[in-house]
Amino acid sequence: MYDVISVGSCTIDLFVDTGTELFRDTKSNCVQIPFGKKLLVKSMDFETGGGGSNTAGAFATFGLKAALISKIGDDHNSDRILKYLKSVGCDDSLLSIEEGISDYSVILDAVGRDRTILTLKEKNDKLRFDEIDLSKIKTKWFYFCTMMGESLKTQKKIANYANENNIKIMYNPSSYLIKKGVDKFEEILNLTTIICVNFEEAKMITGHVDSRIMGDKLLEYGPEIAVITDGDRGAYAFTKNNEGYMVSPNEVKVKETTGAGDSFGAGFLTGYIEKEDIQYALEVGVTEAETVIQHLGAKNKFLTMDEVKERIKNNPHKIIKIK
């Protein structure tokens, strides 16, 4: 029996530190790249990424019995993905491996910690339900990351399987799915126990900008808990029992923000699995996210639960109740 199975993407991420070569145009919200010029970069770093891989790695590092449902190729990049999962003790037996290349992202870091991500999707949108061995997915929780195409259809079938077998779901739909309309993923949302989105995503779903109203509107779709992250302003959590809390982050030196949402979500669910306490879950989530954003890449550095508890003890966060 697993504690949690992540369902989401796996990628290889190439982080390109451009130094001062790329700048953000604040008027157009675009990154400016000099045309017809060879650019020297400060460094290139290869890391594993993707929401499924990120959260599964975090869960395993926390000490949960974790597995990952995803689709990858059979190239040398898949070897890197499999090596990482094994290194943290995450079960990779549920992965679907198909001939061809694995998904790949190039992350361009510009001045001011802004970034632009170029993604090649070859496998993550093509996971079929018949590729999953249902006899192996005995678990207490699923953590759903955003999936598209055939993989979204598969995710809906997994959600119904979870509902029929009393398995709980935490769901993290992203903006590029939300933009297509709530009807595209409402079937999953109706079967979800915890929804976790960022402030802009919550605004897109609900049409509101007040955190309390957004939380209540999200809960109307079916979840028991609605979590809304808001960058360096913290995060909110609301329940159908009219609980509402906001956690304020501690001040840290930010290196790179890729994977912050995944690390927060994995931390929140891990905390909730341990104590079923919303305030504690928020504390674990924000502690994990603060650590990740101080390092390059989505997985550097995940904490064990002992490390999380030590940091909370030494540097707790301010949590206020929202009426």
C-alpha positions in Angstrom: 0.0 0.0 0.0 1.4 3.4 -1.0 0.9 6.5 1.0 0.6 8.6 -2.2 1.0 8.2 -6.0 1.8 11.2 -8.1 0.2 11.4 -11.5 1.9 13.9 -13.8 4.8 14.8 -16.1 8.5 13.9 -16.2 11.0 16.1 -18.0 14.6 16.9 -18.2 15.1 20.6 -17.5 18.0 22.5 -18.9 18.6 25.7 -16.8 20.4 28.4 -18.8 21.8 31.2 -16.8 22.1 34.1 -19.3 23.5 36.5 -16.8 22.7 40.0 -18.1 21.9 39.1 -21.7 18.1 38.7 -21.4 15.8 41.4 -20.0 12.2 41.5 -19.2 10.1 44.1 -21.1 7.7 45.2 -18.4 5.3 46.7 -20.9 4.8 43.6 -23.0 5.8 41.1 -20.2 8.1 39.5 -22.6 11.8 38.5 -22.4 14.0 40.5 -24.9 16.5 38.4 -26.8 19.0 40.2 -29.1 18.3 39.1 -32.7 21.1 37.7 -34.9 23.6 37.5 -32.1 25.5 34.7 -30.4 25.0 34.9 -26.7 27.5 33.8 -24.1 25.8 32.2 -21.0 27.2 31.9 -17.5 26.2 28.3 -17.0 24.0 25.4 -18.1 22.6 22.9 -15.5 20.6 19.7 -16.3 18.0 18.6 -13.7 15.0 16.3 -13.7 11.7 18.1 -13.6 8.0 17.9 -14.3 5.2 18.1 -11.7 4.9 14.3 -11.4 8.6 13.8 -10.9 8.9 16.8 -8.6 6.1 15.8 -6.2 7.0 12.1 -6.2 10.6 13.0 -5.3 9.4 15.3 -2.5 7.1 12.7 -1.1 9.7 10.0 -1.1 12.3 12.3 0.5 9.8 13.1 3.3 9.7 9.4 4.0 6.3 8.5 2.5 5.9 5.3 0.5 5.6 7.0 -2.9 5.2 6.1 -6.6 4.8 7.9 -9.9 2.4 7.3 -12.8 3.8 9.1 -15.9 5.1 8.4 -19.4 8.7 8.7 -20.6 10.8 7.7 -23.6 13.5 5.1 -23.7 16.4 7.6 -24.4 19.3 8.5 -22.3 17.2 11.2 -20.6 14.8 8.5 -19.3 17.9 6.9 -17.6 18.5 10.1 -15.8 14.8 10.2 -14.6 14.9 6.6 -13.4 18.2 7.1 -11.7 16.8 10.1 -9.8 13.6 8.2 -8.7 15.7 5.3 -7.4 18.0 7.6 -5.5 15.2 9.0 -3.4 13.4 5.7 -3.0 10.4 6.4 -5.2 8.8 3.4 -6.9 9.1 3.7 -10.6 7.3 0.5 -11.5 4.1 2.3 -12.6 5.9 4.4 -15.2 5.0 3.8 -18.9 8.1 3.7 -21.1 7.7 4.1 -24.8 10.2 4.2 -27.7 11.3 7.7 -28.4 12.6 10.8 -26.6 11.4 11.9 -23.2 10.0 15.4 -22.6 12.4 18.3 -22.4 12.4 21.9 -21.1 14.8 24.7 -21.6 14.5 27.3 -18.8 16.0 30.7 -19.6 16.8 32.8 -16.6 16.7 36.5 -17.2 17.6 39.5 -15.0 15.5 39.8 -11.9 14.8 36.0 -11.5 12.2 36.1 -14.3 12.3 33.0 -16.5 10.9 31.7 -19.7 10.3 28.0 -20.2 10.5 26.3 -23.6 8.9 22.8 -23.4 8.9 19.9 -25.8 6.0 17.4 -25.1 6.5 14.0 -26.6 5.2 11.6 -24.0 3.4 13.4 -21.2 0.2 14.1 -23.1 0.0 10.5 -24.4 -0.5 8.3 -21.4 -3.3 5.8 -22.0 -5.4 4.2 -19.3 -4.7 0.7 -20.6 -1.0 1.3 -19.8 -1.7 1.4 -16.1 -1.8 -1.8 -14.1 -4.7 -1.2 -11.7 -3.7 -4.1 -9.5 -0.6 -2.1 -8.5 -2.2 1.2 -7.6 -3.3 0.5 -4.0 -2.8 3.8 -2.3 -4.3 6.2 0.2 -3.8 9.3 -1.9 -3.3 10.4 -5.4 -1.5 13.7 -6.2 -2.7 14.9 -9.6 -0.6 17.4 -11.5 -1.8 19.0 -14.7 -2.1 16.6 -17.7 -3.4 17.3 -21.2 -4.5 15.4 -24.3 -4.9 11.7 -23.9 -3.3 11.9 -20.5 -6.1 14.1 -19.2 -8.7 11.5 -20.3 -6.6 8.9 -18.5 -6.5 11.1 -15.4 -10.3 11.4 -15.3 -10.5 7.6 -15.4 -8.0 7.3 -12.5 -10.1 9.9 -10.6 -13.2 7.7 -11.0 -11.2 4.6 -10.0 -10.1 6.5 -6.9 -13.7 7.5 -6.1 -14.8 3.8 -6.4 -12.0 2.7 -4.1 -12.1 5.4 -1.4 -8.8 6.9 -2.5 -8.4 10.6 -1.9 -7.1 13.1 -4.4 -5.1 16.3 -4.2 -5.3 18.2 -7.4 -3.1 21.0 -8.8 -4.5 22.1 -12.2 -2.3 24.8 -13.8 -3.2 27.9 -15.8 -2.8 26.4 -19.3 -5.5 23.8 -18.5 -7.7 26.3 -16.6 -7.6 28.7 -19.6 -9.4 26.0 -21.6 -12.4 26.2 -19.2 -13.3 24.5 -16.0 -15.5 22.1 -17.9 -12.4 20.5 -19.2 -11.4 19.2 -15.7 -14.5 19.6 -13.6 -15.0 15.9 -13.5 -11.8 15.5 -11.6 -12.5 18.6 -9.5 -15.8 17.1 -8.3 -13.9 14.0 -7.0 -11.1 15.9 -5.4 -10.5 16.2 -1.6 -7.9 19.0 -1.8 -7.5 21.5 -4.6 -4.3 23.6 -4.7 -3.9 26.5 -7.2 -2.0 29.8 -7.2 -3.8 33.2 -6.8 -4.1 33.9 -10.5 -5.4 30.4 -11.2 -8.0 30.8 -8.5 -9.0 34.1 -10.0 -9.4 32.4 -13.4 -11.6 29.7 -12.0 -13.8 31.8 -9.7 -13.7 35.3 -11.2 -12.9 36.8 -7.8 -9.9 38.4 -6.2 -10.8 38.1 -2.5 -9.1 35.1 -1.0 -12.0 34.1 1.2 -14.5 34.3 -1.7 -12.1 32.4 -4.0 -11.8 29.7 -1.4 -15.5 29.3 -0.9 -16.1 29.2 -4.7 -13.5 26.5 -5.2 -15.1 24.4 -2.4 -18.4 24.6 -4.2 -17.0 22.3 -6.9 -16.6 19.5 -4.4 -13.3 19.6 -2.6 -13.2 19.6 1.2 -10.1 21.9 1.3 -9.1 24.7 -1.0 -5.4 25.9 -0.9 -4.4 29.1 -2.7 -0.7 30.0 -3.0 0.3 33.7 -3.5 4.1 33.8 -4.1 6.0 35.8 -1.5 2.8 36.9 0.1 2.2 33.4 1.5 -0.7 30.9 1.1 -4.3 30.4 2.2 -6.3 27.3 3.1 -10.1 27.1 3.5 -12.3 24.2 4.5 -16.0 23.3 4.2 -16.1 23.6 8.0 -15.5 27.3 7.6 -11.9 27.2 8.7 -9.6 29.7 7.0 -5.9 30.4 7.5 -3.1 32.4 6.0 0.6 31.6 6.4 3.2 34.2 5.8 6.6 33.1 4.5 9.9 33.8 6.1 12.4 36.0 4.3 14.9 33.9 2.3 17.3 34.6 -0.5 15.7 33.4 -3.7 17.9 31.6 -6.2 15.3 30.3 -8.7 11.5 29.6 -8.3 11.0 26.6 -10.6 9.1 23.9 -8.7 8.0 26.1 -5.9 4.4 25.2 -6.4 5.1 21.5 -6.6 7.2 21.5 -3.4 4.6 23.5 -1.5 1.8 21.1 -2.7 3.8 18.0 -1.7 4.7 19.5 1.6 1.1 20.5 2.3 -0.2 17.0 1.6 2.6 15.3 3.6 1.7 17.5 6.6 -2.0 16.8 6.2 -1.4 13.1 5.9 0.6 13.1 9.2 -1.8 15.2 11.3 -4.9 16.2 9.3 -4.3 19.7 10.6 -4.6 22.6 8.2 -2.2 24.9 10.0 0.5 22.2 10.3 0.1 21.4 6.6 0.6 25.0 5.6 3.7 25.2 7.8 5.2 22.1 6.2 4.3 23.3 2.7 5.8 26.7 3.0 8.9 25.4 4.7 9.6 23.0 1.9 9.0 25.7 -0.8 11.3 28.1 0.9 14.1 25.6 0.8 13.6 24.7 -2.9 13.6 28.3 -4.1 17.0 28.9 -2.4 18.6 26.4 -4.9 18.7 25.9 -8.6 16.2 23.4 -10.0 12.9 22.1 -8.8 14.4 19.4 -6.5 17.3 21.1 -4.8 17.0 20.7 -2.0 14.1 18.6 -0.7 13.9 18.1 3.0 13.2 15.1 5.2 10.4 15.4 7.7 13.0 15.6 10.5 14.6 18.5 8.8 11.2 20.2 8.2 10.3 19.8 11.9 13.7 21.2 13.0 13.2 24.3 10.8 9.7 24.9 12.0 10.9 24.6 15.6 13.7 27.1 15.0 12.0 29.5 12.6 8.2 29.1 12.8 5.9 31.0 10.4 3.1 33.4 11.2 -0.3 31.8 10.7 -3.4 33.9 11.1 -7.0 32.8 11.2 -9.3 34.2 8.5 -12.9 34.8 9.4 
